[in-house]
C-alpha cells in the first residue's frame, strides 16, 4: 500500500493522488465482489485464450527455429484503392466520390490497373502480383454485410458459419504433416 500522506516525487504524482481519491474501501470491496461473482459465473467454462491449444503445443515443442508471422488487416485495406481499375475509372470514381484516388496520382501498372503513387515502390512486384492477385472477387448472394464477408473470407465457406478459418485448418494439417 502507498503512504497517501506523503507527496510522491514522480511526474505522475497528481494522477496517482487522484486514483487514491477515487478508491475507498467500499469501492474496492464492490469491485472485488463483481470480479468474484464473474469468476463464479464462469464456473467450469474454459477460457480458450488462456489454455494451450494443439497448435501452440506443437509449435512450442518444435525442434527447428522457423517463425510463423500472420498479419491480418481486419478491415484495414481497401482493395479498390490499392489496385485501381483504370479500365473502369469512370465507374470507380462515380461510385466513390469522396474516396476515389485522382487518376493523375496513379502509377499505371498496365492499361487496366493503377497503383497509388505512394505505393510506387511496389511496382517492381506487379508481374508477380498480376499472376497471383485476384481482383474483383466476389461471392454469390452477397448481403452487403462487411462482417459476414469477413467471416466468409476467413473460413473460405460462404454457406456454413465455420468457427475456424482457413489458416487454422492449414496449420492443423501442417502440424500433422511437418511435425
C-alpha positions as CSV (number, residue, x, y, z in Angstrom):
1,X,0.0,0.0,0.0
2,X,1.1,3.5,-0.6
3,X,1.6,6.1,2.1
4,X,-1.0,8.6,0.9
5,X,0.1,11.2,3.4
6,X,3.4,11.8,1.6
7,X,3.6,13.6,-1.7
8,X,5.1,11.4,-4.5
9,X,8.0,12.8,-6.4
10,X,7.3,11.1,-9.7
11,X,5.9,13.0,-12.7
12,X,2.5,11.3,-12.4
13,X,2.0,12.2,-8.7
14,X,-1.2,14.1,-9.5
15,X,-2.7,11.1,-11.3
16,X,-1.6,8.8,-8.5
17,X,-3.2,11.0,-5.9
18,X,-6.5,11.2,-7.9
19,X,-6.5,7.4,-8.2
20,X,-6.3,7.2,-4.4
21,X,-9.1,9.7,-4.0
22,X,-11.3,7.7,-6.3
23,X,-10.9,4.5,-4.4
24,X,-12.3,3.8,-0.9
25,X,-12.6,0.5,1.0
26,X,-16.3,0.5,-0.2
27,X,-15.5,0.8,-3.9
28,X,-12.6,-1.7,-3.6
29,X,-14.9,-4.3,-1.9
30,X,-17.6,-3.6,-4.6
31,X,-15.1,-4.2,-7.4
32,X,-13.8,-7.3,-5.6
33,X,-17.4,-8.6,-5.3
34,X,-18.1,-8.1,-9.0
35,X,-14.8,-9.8,-10.0
36,X,-15.6,-12.7,-7.7
37,X,-19.1,-13.1,-9.0
38,X,-17.8,-13.0,-12.5
39,X,-15.3,-15.8,-11.6
40,X,-18.1,-18.0,-10.2
41,X,-20.4,-17.2,-13.1
42,X,-17.8,-18.7,-15.5
43,X,-17.9,-21.9,-13.4
44,X,-16.2,-24.7,-15.2
45,X,-16.1,-22.8,-18.5
46,X,-12.7,-23.0,-20.1
47,X,-11.2,-19.8,-21.4
48,X,-9.5,-20.9,-24.6
49,X,-7.2,-17.9,-24.9
50,X,-5.6,-18.8,-21.6
51,X,-5.2,-22.5,-22.4
52,X,-2.7,-24.3,-24.6
53,X,-4.1,-25.4,-28.0
54,X,-2.9,-28.2,-30.2
55,X,-1.3,-25.7,-32.5
56,X,0.6,-23.8,-29.7
57,X,1.7,-27.1,-28.2
58,X,3.1,-28.4,-31.5
59,X,4.8,-25.2,-32.3
60,X,6.4,-24.9,-28.8
61,X,7.7,-28.5,-29.0
62,X,9.2,-27.9,-32.4
63,X,12.9,-28.6,-32.8
64,X,13.5,-26.0,-35.6
65,X,13.7,-22.3,-35.5
66,X,11.0,-21.4,-38.0
67,X,8.8,-18.5,-37.2
68,X,5.2,-18.0,-38.2
69,X,4.1,-14.4,-38.8
70,X,0.4,-13.7,-39.6
71,X,-0.7,-10.2,-40.4
72,X,-4.4,-9.7,-40.9
73,X,-5.6,-6.3,-41.9
74,X,-9.1,-6.7,-40.5
75,X,-11.0,-4.2,-42.5
76,X,-7.8,-2.1,-43.0
77,X,-7.3,-2.5,-46.7
78,X,-9.4,-1.0,-49.4
79,X,-8.7,-3.2,-52.4
80,X,-10.1,-0.8,-55.0
81,X,-7.8,1.9,-53.7
82,X,-4.8,-0.5,-53.7
83,X,-5.1,-1.7,-57.3
84,X,-7.3,0.8,-59.0
85,X,-9.2,-0.3,-62.1
86,X,-8.1,2.2,-64.8
87,X,-10.2,0.5,-67.5
88,X,-13.3,1.3,-65.5
89,X,-12.1,4.5,-63.9
90,X,-15.3,6.5,-64.6
91,X,-17.4,4.0,-62.7
92,X,-14.9,3.7,-59.9
93,X,-14.8,7.5,-59.5
94,X,-18.6,8.0,-59.7
95,X,-19.3,5.2,-57.1
96,X,-16.6,6.6,-54.7
97,X,-16.9,10.4,-54.9
98,X,-15.3,11.0,-51.6
99,X,-12.5,8.4,-51.5
100,X,-11.6,7.8,-55.2
101,X,-8.0,8.5,-56.0
102,X,-7.3,11.1,-58.7
103,X,-6.2,9.4,-61.9
104,X,-3.2,11.8,-62.1
105,X,-1.9,10.4,-58.7
106,X,-1.8,6.8,-60.0
107,X,1.1,4.9,-61.4
108,X,0.0,2.9,-64.4
109,X,0.8,-0.7,-63.9
110,X,-0.9,-1.6,-67.2
111,X,-3.8,-0.2,-69.3
112,X,-6.1,-1.9,-66.9
113,X,-4.7,-1.2,-63.4
114,X,-3.1,1.6,-61.5
115,X,-1.2,1.8,-58.2
116,X,-1.3,4.8,-55.9
117,X,1.9,6.9,-56.3
118,X,2.6,6.5,-52.5
119,X,2.9,2.7,-53.2
120,X,5.2,3.1,-56.3
121,X,8.0,1.2,-54.5
122,X,5.8,-1.9,-55.0
123,X,5.6,-1.5,-58.8
124,X,8.5,-4.0,-59.3
125,X,6.4,-6.7,-57.8
126,X,3.5,-6.2,-60.2
127,X,4.5,-9.0,-62.5
128,X,4.2,-11.5,-59.7
129,X,1.0,-9.9,-58.3
130,X,-0.6,-9.9,-61.7
131,X,-0.2,-13.7,-61.8
132,X,-1.3,-14.2,-58.2
133,X,-3.8,-11.5,-57.4
134,X,-7.5,-12.0,-57.7
135,X,-9.1,-8.7,-58.5
136,X,-12.9,-8.1,-58.4
137,X,-13.5,-11.2,-56.4
138,X,-17.0,-11.7,-55.0
139,X,-19.3,-14.5,-53.9
140,X,-22.9,-15.2,-54.9
141,X,-25.7,-13.9,-52.8
142,X,-23.9,-11.0,-51.2
143,X,-25.9,-9.4,-48.3
144,X,-23.5,-6.4,-48.3
145,X,-22.5,-7.1,-44.7
146,X,-18.8,-6.4,-44.1
147,X,-18.9,-8.7,-41.0
148,X,-20.3,-11.7,-42.9
149,X,-17.9,-11.0,-45.8
150,X,-15.0,-11.1,-43.3
151,X,-16.3,-14.4,-41.9
152,X,-16.5,-15.9,-45.4
153,X,-13.0,-14.7,-46.3
154,X,-11.6,-16.1,-43.1
155,X,-13.3,-19.5,-43.4
156,X,-13.5,-19.8,-47.2
157,X,-17.0,-21.1,-46.7
158,X,-19.9,-19.0,-47.9
159,X,-22.6,-21.5,-46.8
160,X,-21.7,-22.6,-43.3
161,X,-20.7,-20.4,-40.4
162,X,-17.4,-22.0,-39.5
163,X,-15.8,-21.4,-36.2
164,X,-12.3,-21.7,-37.5
165,X,-10.7,-20.1,-40.5
166,X,-8.7,-21.4,-43.4
167,X,-5.4,-20.5,-41.7
168,X,-6.3,-22.6,-38.6
169,X,-7.2,-25.5,-40.8
170,X,-4.0,-25.2,-42.8
171,X,-1.9,-25.0,-39.6
172,X,-3.6,-28.1,-38.2
173,X,-2.8,-30.0,-41.4
174,X,0.8,-28.6,-41.5
175,X,1.4,-29.7,-37.9
176,X,0.2,-33.2,-38.7
177,X,2.4,-33.3,-41.8
178,X,5.6,-31.4,-40.7
179,X,5.8,-32.2,-37.0
